[in-house]
Amino acid sequence: MANLGLFSGTKTAKSVNVSFRLPYYTHWGQSLLVCGSKPVLGSWDVKKGLLLSPVHQGEELIWCGSISVPSEFSGEYSYYLVDDKKNVLRREMGKKRQLVLPEGINGGEHVELHDLWQTGGDAIPFTSAFKDVIFRRTWGLNIERSPGIQNKLDKEDAVLVHFKICCPNVEEETSVYVIGSTAKLGRWKVQDGLKLYYAGDSVWQADALMQKGDFPIKYKYCKYGKAGNFSLETGAHRHLSIDPSKFPPSYVFLSDGMMREMPWRGAGVALPMFSVRSEADLGVGEFLDLKLLVDWAVGSGFHLVQLLPINDTSVNGMWWDSYPYSSLSVFALHPLYLRVEALSENLPETIKKEIQEAREQLDGKEVDYEATLATKLSIAKKVFEQEKDLILNSISFQKYFSENEQWLKPYAAFCFLRDFFETSDHSQWGRFSCFTEKKLEKLVSKDSLHHDIIRFHYYIQFHLHAQLTEAAEYARNKGVILKGDLPIGVDRNSVDTWVYPTLFRMNTSTGAPPDYFDKNGQNWGFPTYNWEEMSKDNYAWWRARLTQMAKYFTAYRIDHILGFFRIWELPEHAMTGLIGKFRPSIPLSKEELEKEGIWDFDRLSLPYVRQEIVQEKFGASWTFIVSNFLNDYQKGRYEFKEDCDTEKKIASKLKMLAEKCMLLESEDKIRRDLFDLLKNIVLIRDPEDASKFYPRFNLEDTSSFQDLDDHSKNVLKRLYYDYYFHRQENLWRENALKTLPALLDSSDMLACGEDLGLVPACVHPVMQELGLIGLRIQRMASEPDQEFGIPSQYSYMTVCAPSCHDCSTLRAWWEEDEGRRCRYFKNVVGSDGIPPSKCVPEIAHFVLRQHVEAPSMWAIFPLQDLLALKEEYTTRPATEETINDPTNPKHYWRYRVHVTLESLMNDKELTSSIKDLVCASGRSHPSVEETETDEQGNQETIVMSTGKNQVAKGQEKISIGKQLTGVPRQEACVL
């Protein structure tokens, strides 16, 4: 019992007993704790919170605890899972709970709070994707006041029960009821049940006066329409009981969480912004093209359009900048996506003609990145000169500027300096290398000679913002989620590293473990984040970044979410990805290794270069290699010379030798072979602490390892697997639970995480806890014993897709490997026949149907895979439809769809086929007003509703025969 002296002037007789009750299963050594805003609940200091005690009730483990408070008490609280030292292991998600005692409650009375643990998934219906798009209402839902209950506790055996349920998806003229086993709950008759009143924020509640003899009570919530139709929540009955052995409560407050309904499922299309083709664009997809893409999505039954990153990437001034994941600024939009024709309503005829000529010239099979961007900027500058004062003095621009100047001014200044110095490497900018606010203000000053250059960048960003805002609002009104992409890194020569240098570790570069992301061992070259520094202002940079995204998007994909658990970090001098380590991670200590009998640290951490290896790799030119790159180290062994003991030094020296025509073999081959020698190590010594080591990735592949004695091999293999698969789990989990909530709390967008690759065991539990939706690609099975994923076994909290931008399309994948194609046809399609060599429409239909029928919340398809449903769209070679080749670090991102959106809009056969797939799967689709002609020739408008599981008007059948399990499937009914 709490010390009532905490409440000044409060007498014991006035106190109210408040009991907490929450069902939750824990592991040994774990407990539940409630902590809140008032001193009696710890004032948000978890160490001072109220520990709850476990009680078994049937098969449930109930955690209970009590406090005494004044009758006028109110405050906030939340539940926490803690260890035996009250260290937080998990906190419940969602908003803080409100504890407000009923008006007129008397001292000495007992209030029970029956709560349910709030998960991240519970918050999904309240993301902007659902509340502002999917469940968006065109009709009002007024907050109602419960009529209350008169003389509610006059009888000694009366208990006031307050029912509360969250129900975000309620249609017009529909009410929410609770029905159950007692007379007050209608004895399971909806018409006689207890009607709930809308309290705002999708919460429905009402009070019922129960007699103690009514308990235990069974009940359920349901929706009841004006026409008499009703839908009862799914699952088992809910139960409410009171402990007869204790002093019974006068009030019971039920927080029953979410109304249990059939899980909402939707579908979407994925396409990079640059890949869109329309009749109006200029060489590349443009933000205003999204309106057409949204219209096509609606007609195809899609609730979502997914893009790749759209931030400015103009770092190098060449086609390398086509890589959308290396941003110049995480806030600025890419000028590439500007529609120059929409800059002004009064374009001169000369500019109109120039635009039309450029449109014809740039209308190629693929994006010409450099020519397109240069053309757009050239035209935009001419329009800017014509109307700069009109636009920049307008109220709308002034509002935009005041809301965005914190990033807009540094961005414009950076672009000016980049062009002035002809490099984005800000270390080459002399006195401007180090950013200060004083220098910035001087650069953007109205008195500067280059002020119009600065203003031009403001002007471009303002119009990009206006065009994307227009498209985003159009999508919302059409019931379509616009999903953006949050890159894991920034370019090392970016506005962000210039303005916020302490947030990044610039002496290192990041990449991913070479097993998945980097088949050639090439690293990304991104600076790693200094999470410790970022935490000092509660991750303000991340929060600002997400706030900016939320202006346009209602959902987003977190690129390489594993990077928020740990990142693969390389030394600055590395050019390939093998000699790296995870940050954060727990290294192997010298003492730990010595206890295992490992002593010769130089042998294990320095390149193991034997004469035999050099002769085998370089043949007749081995002596040339030794004389130029190596020194004698021990008998029969070499070490690298100081001027070539890193990959960058080797590359530099080789370039110099090649210029002098001194190389006997190709420069690339010699470089690869020398890199192999340099990486022939077993342990990586920590450059900051010589007594700490990290096992080299795939150390067993090295001759350095193979030449060790058996004892050393066994020890190092065991330590290797411990380091990569066990040792770091708790550390990585704690790291993610510090960083990811900062992202999730900074916007109300729906968050999805790209969780492919070498996934640590802690990742999926953390994602589930935070309500993050994962990604499932069928060809990248997450189960180690499966070659192909099984969509029917995917969990609900996933996005499923047959392919993505980082791999070949469905057609290309089908055609590139005959053996794999045969195994898929036999094991997945369920046919012993010979599969077609091409991905014919029947195969595409089968694969797409597998995915729309999956339990996943979302089925999102690259447009290329959808076009495979119709033979006329498969004339283009399948290999040309791949967006990115991850094995090529200098890949040119230039894919454009070979058909315009206008043509796709007119292809009713294709959109009908896609929509039939979506509808027959039970997935929701946007409402569409369609004009049809009845038998009498009269036109009538048919409105197809959103948010319901629809049955298709018809479904194209596929005769492949068997579902994933190999069991013949029953075809969908045709109504």
N, C-alpha and C positions, 0 to 999 in steps of 0.2 A: 504494500500500500504506500502511495506517495506521501511525502511529508507535507501536510496541509499548510504548514508555516510558509511554504513558498508563495502562498496567495495572501497578500497583505490584507488584514482585516476580515478574513474569511473564517467563519465559525464552522466547526465540525458538523453541526446539525444541518447546515446548508449544503453540504457536499453531496455530489452525485457519483455513484460508482459506474465507471465506464469499462466494459470488457471488450477486448479485441479477440476475434476468432477468425482463423484463416487456415484452410486445408492446404498442406504443402508437404511433399515427400522430400526428405533430406538424407544425406549420407552421414556416416559416423563422424562425429566431431563438428558437425554443422548445426547451427541454431538459427531461428528467426528472431528478428528484433524489429521493434517499431520505434521510429524516431520522428520528431516533429518540431514545430516552430516554437512551442512553449517550453519553459524550463522543466516541467514535469515529464516531457518527452525528449529532453536533451538539447533543446534549442539547436537542432540540426547537427549536433555533435554525436555521431553514431556511438562513440565510446560511452556516452551518457544516456543512450536510449534504453528503452524498456525491453529486456529479454523476455521472450515468450517461452512457455513450457509446453511440451508435446503431450497429447492425450489421444489414445487410440479409440476411435468410434467406428465399429464395424471394420471395414477395410480401409478406412481413411485415417490419416494422421493429422490431427487438428492441433494447431499451435494457439495457445490462449495466454492471456495476461490481463491485468486490471490496473486501473489508476483511479484515484479520487480527485474530482475537480469541482470547482464552484458551479452552481446551476446556470450561470450566465456564460460559461466557458465556450470558446470557439478557437479554432486553430487549424493548422495543416499537419499532415503526417504521411509517411510512406513506410513500406516494409523493406527490410534488408536481410539477405542471407549472410551470416557471419561465421567465422571460426571460433575456437574456444578463447581467443584473445580479442574478440570483437573486431577483427579485421574484416572488411567488407569483401565478400566473395562474389556477390551479385546484388544488384539493386533492381527493384521493379521499375518498369518503364512507364511512360505516360505521365499525365499531370499529377501534381500533388493532390492527395485526398483532402477533403474538407470535413472537419469535425465541428458541427454546430448543434448544440443541444436544443431540443424542442422548446418552443415558447411555453412558459407557464409550468415547466417541470419543477417538481417539488424536491427539496433536499431529502436525502435518504433513499431515493429511487435508483433503480438499476437499469442501465442502458447497455444492450449488447450490439456490437458491430459485427455483422457477418460479412466478411470481405472475401474476394478472390484475388489471387496474385495477378498483377497486370503485366503482360508480356509486351514485347515490341510489336508483335503481330496484332495486338488489340488496338494499336494506334493507327493501323493502316487505313481503316475507313475514314479517318480524320485527316489524311494527307490531302493536299490540294488536288491530286489526281482523282480522288473519289468524291470529296465533298464539293469541289468546284467544277468537276467535269462529269464523271460517271453518274453520281447521284445529284447532280445539279438540278435544282427545282425551278421551274418557271412559275410556280404557284407559291403562295406564302404559307408558312407554318408558324402560327402565332403561339407565343408562350402563354400557357394557361395556368391559372391558380387553382390548386386543389381546393374543393369546398370545405375540407377539414371534417372532423368528427366531433360533434357536440357531446359533452359529458363522457369523454372517451374512456376515462379510467374510474368511473364511479363505482363499478363493480370490482370487488377484490380479486376476482379470478380473470380479469380482463388483461389482455396484452395487445398493445398497439404495434402492428407490423407495418413497416414502411417498405414497400416494394420499389425497387429502382432497377431499370434495365436500359442498356444502350442499344438503340436501333437506328442506324444512320440512313437506311434505305426504306423509306415509307412513301407510298404513292398517294396521290391526291384522294381526299375523302376516305382515308383509311385510318382506323384507330388501332391502338395497341391495348390488349387486355391481358390479364393474368387469370387463368382458370385452374381449378384444382379440386381437391377432395372434400373441401368444406362448403357449407352453405354460402358463406361470404364470397367464395370463389366459384360459385355457380354449379358446384358438383359436376364439373367438366363440361357444362353447357356454356358455349361462348356468349350467348345472349344474356345469360344471368351472371357472367363473370365480372370481375372488378376492372372497370375501365381506368386506364392510366392517363395522366395529364402530361402534356409536353412542357418540359422545364428548360428547354434550350440546350444547345450543344449535343443534339441527338439523344438526350436523356428523357425517359418517360418514367413517371413515378405516381404513386398513390398510397393512401393509408387504408388499412383495414383493421377493424377491432375484432380480435379473436378471443375465444374463451380457452382457458388452459386445457379444457377437455378436447379441444380440436386438434391438439398436437399428438403425434407428429403429422405434418401436413405434406402432401404431395401436390406439386403444381407445375405449370408450364406457362410460358408466354406465347401469345399469338397475335397476328394481325387480322383485323376484321374490317372488311370493306362495306361501303354503303349498300352495295347490291347483294349483301349477304354472303359473299365469298370470304373465306378465311384461310389462313395458313398457320399451322401450328409449328412451333420450333422443333427442330430435330433432336434426336438423342433421348437419353433416359429422362424420367421425371426428376425434377429438382425436389430436394427434401429440406424441410425446416422442422427442427426439433428443439426443445428446451430441456435442460437437465432437471428432472423432477427431484433429484437428491439435493439440489442447491436452492437458495432463495431465488425464485423465478424473476425474470426481468419484467419491467413494466413496458419497456420499449425495445423492439428489435428492428434494427436498420439493416436491410438487405442490399448489398451492392453486388448484383448478380452478373456484372460484367456485360458481355455482348450477348444479344439474342442469337441463339444458335439457328442458323439458316444454312441451306445448301451453299457451299462455298462459291463465291462469285468467281467466274472465269471469263477471260477475254482474250482477244487476239490482236495482233498488230503487224505492221510492215516495217522493215529496216532498210534504210538507204542513206548513204552519205549525202550531205548537201551538195557536194561538188559533182555527184553522179547523176543528179536530176537533169532531165532534158525537157524543155518546153519550147513552144514556138516563140515565146517572148524573151527567152534568156539570151545572154551574150557569152557564149562559149563555155558556160558553166552553170550549174544550178544556182538559183538566187533565192533569197529569203521569201520574196513574194510568190515564188513557185510553190511554196508550202501550202498555199490556199488550194491550189489545184490538186496537190498530193493528198490533202485532207479530204477533198471531195471524192477522189478516187477511193480512199480508204473507207469512207462512209459507205459508198456504193458496194464495196467488197465485204462489208460487215466487220471492219476493223475499228477498234476503240483506241488505237495507239499508232503513232508514227515515231520511229526511233532514228536519231541522227548520230553521226560521229562528231567529235569536237568541232566547234565553229569559231574558236578564238583565232586572233591574228597570229600567224606563224612566220612573218616576214623577217627572218633572222639573217639568212645568207644571201638573199637577193637572187636566188636561182631556183631551179626545180626541186632542189632538196627540201625547200620550204613546203612542198606539197604534203609532207608528213604531218598529219593533223594533231599528233600527240606531243609535239615539241613547241610549246607556245612562246611567242614573244611576250605576251601579256595574258594573264589568266582572267583579265577583266575585259579587254578590248575585243571587239568582234572583227572578223576578217573582212577587209575591203573587197576580197574576191567575190563575196556574195551580195554585193550592192547592185541594185537595178538602177543604172545611171539614167534611164529613160524616165524614172519616177522622181528624179531630183527636183524637177521644176515643171510647172504646168505651162511655162512659156519658153520652151526650148526653141532656139533659132533653127531655121530650116537647115542651116549648114551642119549643125550638131545632129539633128535628126537624120540627115543623110549619112553622116559619119557613123552613127550608131548602126544604121541599117547595113552599111557596107561591112562594118566590123562583125556584125551578126552573121553575115553570109561567109565571111572569111574564116571565122573561128568556129563555125558549125562543123567540127570534125568528129571523127569516130571517138577520139579521146580528148581529154582536157589538155590544152596547151597552156600550162600554168603561167609561165613567164609572160607570154604574149597577151593572155587574157587579162592578167592583173595590170600590166603596163597600159593596155588599151583603156581599161576602166578608169585608172587613175588619171590618165591623160584627158579623157573626156570630162571627168569630174572636176578637174582643175579649171577647165574652160567654163563650166557651169558655175563653179565657185566664184570666179572672177565677175561673173554677171550678177550674182544675187547674194554675195557674202554678207553685205550689210543688212539686207532684208531678213535673212535667216538668223544671223547671229545676234540681231537686236530684238528678235521676236520673243514673246513671253514664253512660248513652248521651249525654245532653246535655253533661255535663262533658267527655267525650271530644271531642265535636263542637266545643265552644267552645274548648278548648285547641288544637285543630288549625286553627281558623279565626279566632281573635281578632284577628290582625293586620289583617284587612280588616273583620271583623264589628263591632268596636267603633267605628271611624270611620264605617261605614255607618249604624249605629244612631244615633250622635250627629248625623250629617248629616240624617237623616230627622227627628229631633227639632227641630233648628234650622230646617230647611225649613218645618215646620209652625208653629213658633213665630213666625218672621218672615214667614210666608206668601209665601216666595219661595225658589227654589233658587239664586238669584244670590248666591253667598256674599260678593261684594263689598259687599253691603248688610247684612251681619251685624255691623257694628260691630267690637268687639274680637275677635269670633270669625271675622272675615274671614280672618285669617292663622292657619293651622293650626299647633299645636305639640302635642307629646306631653303636656305638662303640662296644657294646656287640655282635651285629650281625656280624660285621666284624671279631671279634675274633672267633666266632662260625664257620664261613665258611672259616677261614684262611687255606691256603694251608699247613701251618706248623702244623696244629692240628693233633692229633693222629686219630681222627675220620673223616678225610677229605674224605676218600673213601665212607663213609656212606652218607655224604652230596652230593658227586658227583653222587651217585647212584640215588638219588631223581631227580637231574638234568637230568640224563640219561633217566629215566622213562618218565619224562614230555616231553623231546625232542622227544622221539619215539611216544608218544601219540599225540603230535602236528603233527608230520609228517604223521601219519596214518589218523588222522581226516582231515587234510588238503587235503590229497589225495582223501578221500571220498567226501569232500565238493566240490572240483574242478570237480570231476566226475559228481556230481549232477548238478552243474551249466552248464556244457557242454551238459547235457541231457535235459536241460530245466526244471529242478526240483528244487524247493525252499527247502532248508533245514531250518526248523523252530525250534529254540531252546526255552528254558524256563528260565525265570528270576525269581528265588524264591524271595519272599518278605522279608525273613529273613536270618540270618546266625546263626550258632550255637554259643551259649554264650562262648564255649571253642574252639574258632577258631583262625586261623592265623590273621584274620581281627580284632577281638576284642583285640588281643595281641598287634598288631602293631599300631592300631588306636583306643586306648581306649576312647578318647574324642568324637568319632563319635557315641558312643553307650551309652545308659542309662543302665548301668549294674546292678543297684539296682532294676530293674523291669524286668518283662518278658511279652511277648505279646501273645495274642491269639485273637480269633475272638469272636464276640457275640455268646453265646451258642445256639441261635435259629437256626443257619444254619450249621456252621462249626463244632460245638462241642456239639453233642447231649448229651454226658455224662458230659459236663462241663469241660473236660480236656483241659488244655491250651498247647500252642505250646512250651513255654519255650524259645522263642527268645528274645534277648535284643531289646528294641525299639531304633529307630534312633534319634540321636540328630540333628534335621534338622537345628537348629540355628547354630550349630558348622559346619555342612557340608556346609552351605551357604557361609562361610567365604572364601573358596577357589573355589567358584562356583561349588560345588558338584564334586570335582576332583575324589573322590573315585568312585562315580557312573559313571562318564564319562570314567574312566579307565576300569571299569567293562564292560561297553557296547562296548568300543573299542575292548576289548579282545574277546567278543562274536562275533563281526562282522568279525573276522578273519575266522570264520567257518560257520556262519549262515547268511542268507539273510532276515530272518524274525524271530521274537521272540514273545513269549507270556509273558505278565507281570502278574505274579502270584498275585492273590488277589489285583487287582489295587485299590480297596477301601482303602488299606493301605497307599496310597499316598495322600488320602484325610484326613483320620483319621485312627488310629490304636486302637485296643482294648488293653488297658494296664492294667496289674495286678501288685499288690505289689509283691516283691521278695519272700515273705513268702507264697504266694498262691500256691495251688496245683490244684485247679479247677478254672473255668473261670467266675463264676457269680459275684464275688466281684471285678469288674473292672470298668474302665471308659474309655471314648474316649480321646485320645490325638491327636491333640489339641481339647479342647472343652471349652465352657463358663459355669462355674459352677453356682450353685445356691448360692447366698450370704446369709449370716445370716440376713442382713437387709431386703432383698427381702422376705425371709420366714416369718420374724416377721411382715411385713406389711400384710401378708396373714393370720395372726393369728396362726402361727406355732412357738411355744416357747420352747418346751421340747426337746432339741437337743440330750441329752443323751438317752432319751427314744427311739428316732428314729434311732440313729447311733450306739448304743451298742446292742449286741445280746439280743434279747427278750426271756429269758429262764424262763418260768413259771414251777412250780412244776408239774402241770397237763400234760404239754407237755413232760417232762422228763419221767414221769410214763407211759405215753402212748407209747413212743418210745422204752423204755428199759424194760418195764414190771417188773419182779421180781428182775432184776439186777439194778434197778434205784438207789438204795442207794449206790451201788458200784461205779456207774458213778459219783454221787454227791460227794462222799468222795474223789475220785481221780482227778476229773476234774473241780469241781465247788466250789464256795464259796457263802455263803448267801449274797444277795445284798439288797433286801427289803423283806417285808413279802410275802412269796409265790413266790419269784423270786430269780434267781441265776445269778452270773457272772462267767466267766471262770477264773481259776487260772492263775497266771502270766506265769507259765511254760508250759501252753497249750492254750494260747490265740491266736494262729495262726494255720493254717492248718498243716504247717510243724512241729510245736511243738507237735500238737496232734498225728501226724503220728509217730514221734519219741518216744513219751511216750507210745503209744500203742505197738510199736515194743518191747520196754523194758518190758512192762507188759506181752506180749505174750511169751517172752523168759523165764519169771519166771512162766509161766503157770497159770497166775492169771485171764485170761479172761474167762468169762462164755459163751460168744458167739463168733462167728467168728470175727476175727480182721477186715476183710473187712466191715462187716455189722456195727460194732460199729463205725468204722471210718466214714462211710457214714452218720450215724445218728448224730454223733458229728459235722461233717461238716455242716449238715443241721441246727443244733442249732446255730453254729457260724455265719452262713449266714442269720439268721432270723433277718434281719435289713431292714430298709426302706431307710435310707440315709447313704452314705459313706462319712465320714469326710476326707477332703483333708489332707494328712500327712504333707504337707508343709505349710498349712495355715488353722488353725482350724476354721476360720470364713467362709469357703467355703465347699459346699457339692455337692454330685452327687447322683441322684436317683439310687437305686439298680436295676439292670436288672430284669424285671418281678416282681416288688415289690408287685403287687397285689396277687401273689401266697403265700405270707408269712403270718403267723398268726400275726406277728407284725403289719402288715397293717390291717388285718381283725379286730383286736381288737381296732382300733382307732374309734373316733367319726366320724359322717358323714361329718361334715365340713372339718375335716383334710383329710379324704379320698378324698373328691372332689377336694380339693386344690392340694394334692399330685399327684392325677391322671392327673390333668391338667398340672402340672409342669413336670411330667414324659413324657407325650407325646410331650410337647414343647421341652424338652431337647433332646429326641431321634429323633424327626422328623421335627423340625422347627428351633430351636434356633441356630443351628450350621451351617446352610446351607452356608451363606456367608463366614464364617471362613474357612470351609472345601474347598469351591471353591477356595478361595485365596491361601490356602495351596497347593492344587493340581497344580494351575497355576504357583506356584514357583518351585515345585519339578519336575513335569512331563516334562516340556520343557527341563530341564537339561538332562534327559534321551534321549528324542527324538532328541535333537540337537547334541548328542555325537556320533551318528552313522547314516548311511543311511539305516539301516535295516527297513523292514516293521514291524510296532508295532501293536500288538493285546493285548487287555486287558481282563482278566478274571473278569467279573463284575457280578458274581452271588451272591446271598445272600440278606441281608437286605440293599438294595441300596438306599442311600440318593438321594433326588430329583436333587441335583446339579451334580451328576456323569455323566449321559448321555449327558447333554448339554456340559459339559467340554470335554468329549471324542469326541463328534462331532466337537467341535471347534478345537481340536488338531489333528483331523484326525486319532483317535484311533479306531480300529475295535473291537466291542464287541463280546460277546459269547452268544449264545442261545441254550439251551438244552431243548428239547421238554417237558420232564417230569417236568421241573422247570420253569413253565410259569411265565413270568414277569408281566403279568396282574393279578391283585388280584382276578378277577372274573372268571379266567380260570383255569381248572385243567391241561389241556394240551396246550402247545404252538401250534400256527398255523403257520407252516413254510411259507405258501403262504403270510402271513402278516408281515414277518420279514423285517426289513429295509435293505438296500443294505450294509451299513457299519457294517456287522456282519459276524461271523463264525457260521454256524448252524451245529448241530450234534445231533444224537439220544442219545448218552451217552458220558461219558468222564472217565478219569482214577479215578475220585473221587466218582464214583457211580457204580452200577451194570451194566453189559452189557445189550444190547437190549434183548438177550435171557433170561437172569436171571430176568430182570425187568418184562418181559411178563409173566413169569411163577410163580413169587413170590406172586402175589396178584390177586385172582380170581375176586373179585368185581371190582377192577380198570381195569383189563383186559376186562371185559364185558362193562364197561363204555367207554373205548377207542374204542372197536369194534363197539359200537353203535354210538358214537358221532363223532369219527374221521374217522373210516373206512366207516361208514354209513350203517351198516348191523344190522338187527334185529335178526340175527341168533345167535347161540351159538358159541363163538370163540373157536378155537382149544386151548387145554391146553398147547401145546408146540408152540414155535415160529418157525413154519414151514417156509420153504424158501419163500412161497408166502407172508407171513406176513412181513418177512424181506425185500423182494423186494418192497412191498408197502411203508414201512417206509422209506427206502433208496430213493425211487423215490420221495416221498414228499420233502425230503431234497435237492436232486440235482435240483429239479425244483423250489426251493425257490429263492426269489430275492437276497439272501445273496451273498456277494462277494465270500465267500468260503463255501463249504460244506466239512467238514473234518470228516472222519469216523474212529473210532477205528477198527483195523484189525479184532478183534473178531466179530464185527457187520457185517463185509463184509463176513467173513467165514460162517455166518448164511445163506447165499444165497444158500449153497450147503449142502445137508443132510449129506454127508459123513464126514463133518467137525464138526458136532454137536453131535458126540458120547460122547465127554467129558462133564461131568456135567457142566451146565452153571455157577453154583456158583464158580467153580474153575477158571473161566476166569476173575473174578474181580481183578483189580490191587490193589485198596486200599479200606479199610473199614474205613471211617472217624470216626466212633464211637469207634474205637479201637486205643488208643494213642500209643500202642506198636505193631502196625500191621507190619507183615513181608512182605516186598515188594519183591516178588520172582516169580511172574507169568512168565512162558515161554510159547510161542506158541507151540502147540503140533505137528506142522508140519514144516518141514524145508522150507527155502526160495527156495531151489532148486526144491522141490516138487511143490511148488506153481507156480514157473516159468513154469513148465511143464504142469500145469493144464490150458490148453487153454480155456476150457469151462467156468471156473470161471472168468478168466481175460476178456473174451469176454462179459460175462454177465455184469460185472462191467463197462466195457468200453461202452457198449451199453447204459447203464443208463446215464453215463456222457454225451455222445454225443447227445443222444435224448433230453437232457435237455437244450441244447444250450450252455453248458459250454465248455470252451477252453480245449484242451488237447495237450500234447507234440507231436512233429512230430516223426513219426516212419517209418523207412524204412522196408517194408514188401515184401517178395518175394512170389508172387502168380503165379499160372499156368493158362494161358488162355485156350480157347477152343481148340486151335491147339496144346496144350502141351508145348508151349514156356513159358519160365519164364520171367516175367517182374517185375521190381521194382516199387512199388507204394509208393509215398511219401505223407503222410497225413499231412497237414499244421497245424501250431500252430497259436493261436491268433484269430481264426475265430470261429463263431458259427457253429458247424458241425451237420449234420444229420446222424444218425446212419445207418449202413448197415442193421440193423434189431433190433427189440426190443422185448425182452421177455414180453409177455402180462400177466397181472394179472387180475383175474376175481373177485376181491373183489367188484368191481362195482361202488363205488362212491368216489369222491374226498373228501377233508377235509370238504367242505361245505355241503356235503350230496347230491350235484347235480351230476348226472351221467356225467362222463368225457368222452371225445372223445379220443379214443386210438390214439397214434402217428402213422402217416403213415409209412409204410414199403416201402423203396425205394430199 
